Amino acid sequence: ATGGNGGNSSFGALLVTNGGSGGVSAGPSAIPTAAGGAGGTLPSTGYIKVAGQSCGAAHGDSGAGSGIFVGGMGASSPLGIGGNPSISIATGTAGTGYGAGGAGAVAANTGAQTGGAGAPGVVIVEEYT
């Protein structure tokens, strides 16, 4: 299964920010690697709005029976780090911080593996007096 998306954060009904996407699941089909999850998208309101990066691609080489596969890295954001890619058979790692995507899974010749979870969004409020 795809890793869960990071939850949205809100400041009442005034502002909602989006979490990062979960990494994509892999296997047991012919596709042994999966892309990482994207970073959080731009909120519709707010003075300073930032989005996460695009997700990382998965890579694989099954030549000569070596079977080297790497899941895609989760996308980073200005306040979070995307999940690290795995080289061996593994579930994707979760994004950390805020708005980062989870890493894609690797499942070469094994059962399905779950992508990493995305990190939640964040709302930062500064009060001026």
Secondary structure, 3 states (H helix, E strand, C coil): CCCCCCCCEEECCCEEECCCCCCCCECCCCCCECCCCCCCCCCCCCCCCCCCCCCCCCEEECHHHCCEEECCCCCCECCEECCCCCCCCECCCCCEECCCCCCCCECCCCCCECCCCCCCCCCCCCCCC
